[in-house]
Amino acid sequence: MATFILTINWTDQGIRNVKEAPKRSEAAKELAKKLGVEIKDIYLTSGEHDILVIAEAPLGDHVTKFALAISSLGNVRTCTSRAWPEAEWTKLISELP
């Protein structure tokens, strides 16, 4: 399973309804599961982004569908990055020509 990091920011609509964020988070976890994405952790963060999600999926397509689906509800905007654990990126680097 590949690891992905989603940085999420609330939209104006999302922050106006912030008290419903825990319920939306649970709904997002269920949606992720249906799309083949396993949510490992969700963090409320300070700084540039509002929420950080660590997820795993067999393909990036699954995560892209998830990100598009939750963004289309109008409460958040997402940015998705593929993440490689140290053992994997060390191997990748060792295979460079």
N, C-alpha and C positions, 0 to 999 in steps of 0.2 A: 504494500500500500504506500502510495506517495503521500507526503505531508504538504499541507498548504497553510499559509497564514493569510487570513483575511483581516484587513484593517477596515473598520467601519465607522462612519460618522453619521450622526442623526441629521435628518433634514429638519426644516422648520416644523413640519407636521410631526415628525418623530419626537422632537424635544417638547413640543406642546403637550403631547400625550405620553410623557416619559413614565408616568405612574403605571402605564400598561406594558412597559418594557419587559418585566419578568414573564408576563403571559405571552408576549410576542416571542421571547426567547425560547420558551417551551414549544411553541408552534413551529419555530424555525428548526428546532432539533428534530421534530417529527417529519417535517418536510425534507430535511437533509437525509434522513434515514430512507425515505421513499425514493430519493434520487441517487442512492448508493454512496452517500457521504456520511462518515462518522465524525461527529463533533467531539473532539477530545476535551477541549477546555474553552471557556468563554470568560474574558476578563473585562471589567470596566476599567478604563485607563484615563490617566490625566495626560495633558500635552496635546499633540497634534491630532490624535484620533480619540474617539469616544469608546470604542470597543475593539478588542482583539480576539479573534477566534482562531484556534488551532484545530485543523480538520485533517482527516485522512480519506483518501478515495483511490480506487484503482486507476482512474483516468482523470486528467484535468477537465475533460468535458463534463463530468459529473459536478465538479465544483463550480464550473462556469454556469451550468444550468441553475444550480442552487443560488449563486450570487445574483443572477438575473432575476430569478423568481422573487427573492426577498427584496431586492431593490425596486421591483415593479410595484410593490405595495405602497411605496411612497414614504416610508418611515426612515429609511437609511440609504446611504450610498456606500458602495463597497470598492475595495481594491484588493486584488488577489495576487499572492506570490507563491511560487513553488519553493519549498524548503528542503534542503538535503541535510541529514544528520552528519556529524563530523566524520564518521566512518565512511559514509558514502561519498562525501566530497573529497576526502583524502584519496579514496580509490580513483575517483574521476581525475584528479590532478596527477596521480601516479601513472595514468594511462595516456597522458599528453605526449605528443611526439617530441 
